[in-house]
Amino acid sequence: MAEECIFCRIAAGEIPGDIVYQDEEFVAFRDIAPQAPVHILVIPRRHVSSLVDLTEQQQGLMGCIITLANKLAVEQQVDKSGYRLVLNCGVEGGQIVPHLHLHLIGGRRLSDQLG
């Protein structure tokens, strides 16, 4: 855990979050500034700052995050209508919190515009 990381603190229960899923490796919680009716962040409990910090030993982590996001999409009932998975990397890529996280966004028609 990175002591100053807000996502690490949410995962540890030090800061409240609207948690929709948790296990030993991952935590998923609702975004505090949702872009759609369903906007969930999926994070690894282990602190990884960004995609560029992933090591070869951690490459399976991304498959697990996507699989979990797909499961949550079913639970949130957006699997049939459609949803978006977003990974931002770095400041210019739109990453605000320096902890690897996947956005699960759905529940309304999403724009096909990027940026």
Beta strands, then each sheet from edge to edge (+ up, - down):
strand 1: 19-22
strand 2: 26-30
strand 3: 38-44
strand 4: 83-86
strand 5: 102-106
sheet 1: 1+ 2- 3+ 5- 4+
end
